[in-house]
Amino acid sequence: MTAKRPTIEDIKPMQENMVKIDLSYGTALVLPTKEATQLLSLVGKAEPYIGVYGEPERIGGKLSEIVFTPITKDEYMEAKLEYLINPPKPEGE
């Protein structure tokens, strides 16, 4: 099954401030500020789950650093356009 390639119409104009939340190297989320704040308040109640291959699974300790970065409208639009111009290749290609 081939995924539909996004078009310029798929870029929704930013209506509110956005925030990038870095969860780990190469993994981040982009959310409106209000929802990002709610997510971070929930994450503050979470415990880390540690699952390393070949070792017992553990729950506990401190969460690694989560970075909360405001994104300007220009940065948001530039990243969205880059996705349209150079979409990531599907896994396995």
N, C-alpha and C positions, 0 to 999 in steps of 0.2 A: 504494500500500500504506500503510495507516495503522498507526502504531506503537501497541503496547499501552500504555495509560496505567498507570503504576505505582500500586500500592496500598500501604497501610500495612504489609501483610505483606512488601513488598519491602525494608523497612528492617530490616537485620540489626543486632541489638544489638552495640555495640562490645565486643569481648572483650579488646582490648589498646589500648595508646596509639596514637594516630594522629598523622601529621605531614602538613602541607600543604607542598608544594614548588612555589614560584612559579617558572615557567620564563620567562615574559615577561608583558607587560601583558595581563591577562585570561585567561591560560592557567596553570592550576595542576593538580597531581595531589594526591590524598589517598591515602596508603598507611599500613599499619601501620609503626611505628617501625623494626622490624628490616629490612623490605624497603626502606624509604626510605633507610636507612643503606647498604644494599648498592647501591642505585641511585646514590647520591651518590659512592660509591667508584668505580663504573664511569664516571660522568660526569667524574671527575677525570682519566681517561685519554683523554678525547675531545678532538677539535679542532673548532673551529667551522667550519661550512660556510656560506659567504656567497654567496647567489644573489640578486642584485638585477637586476630586469628591465632588459634592454638593456646589461648590463655582463657581462664575463667572470666565470664562477664561480671562486671561490677557496676554498682550505682553509688555515687557519692563523690565527694571532693568539691573543688571549685570549678565553676564554668570558665572556659577560656575567654579571652577578651572578645567582646562583641562591639564593633565600631558603628556608630550612628553618625552619618554624614549628610547634611542637607545637599540637595541637587538643584542647580539652577534650571530654569526652563531651557536655556540653550544647551546645557549639558545633556538634559533628558532627550531633547529632540535630536541632537547629534548622535547619541547612542542608538536611538530608535532608527534613524536613517541608516546608520552603519549596519544594523541588523537586516534592513531591507536590501541594501546593496550587496552585502557579503554575509548571507545567512549561514549559521553553523551547518556543517555537513551532518546528516543523520548518522547515528551510531552504526558502525559496521561498514561504512563506506571508506 
